[in-house]
């Protein structure tokens, strides 16, 4: 039976663009995603987010971290079998430096236009989270998402905002 995995990811602003990582390892190998990872036992969300940012970018400093909201993400296979479930704590921060290569993947900066143009190269749920949490939110929200994994890759089944969660 799959476990619920708590994750932090961060929309990272850097030099008037946004920093993403192209994952080297499964399950999201080859796809661009936001920087982040698992929350360790005993860590608070902000601590985990800053640790993950510093580990994956080699930045010496993280500025203006703000928690934006929570996404409950289910990953299912083509038969509807639950493979994984994640509680994703989404934040926003600024870094002024990064190292392009990391053991988790390669990092690159994208403009908003480039993100839209290359949408198919991004993990679908990360793309949606980026779009929905990019601008300032007055209070954190809880979103729900389901990804389908089949022989053709990852596909967004649904992305529900708080006012649509009953659908």
Secondary structure by P-SEA (a helix, b strand, c coil): cccbbbbbbbbcccccbbbbbbccccccccccccccccccccccaaaaaaaaaaaacccccccccccccccbbbbbccccccccccbbbbbccccccccccccccccccccaaaaaaaccccaaaaaaaaaaacccccbbbbbbbbbbbcccccccccccccccccc
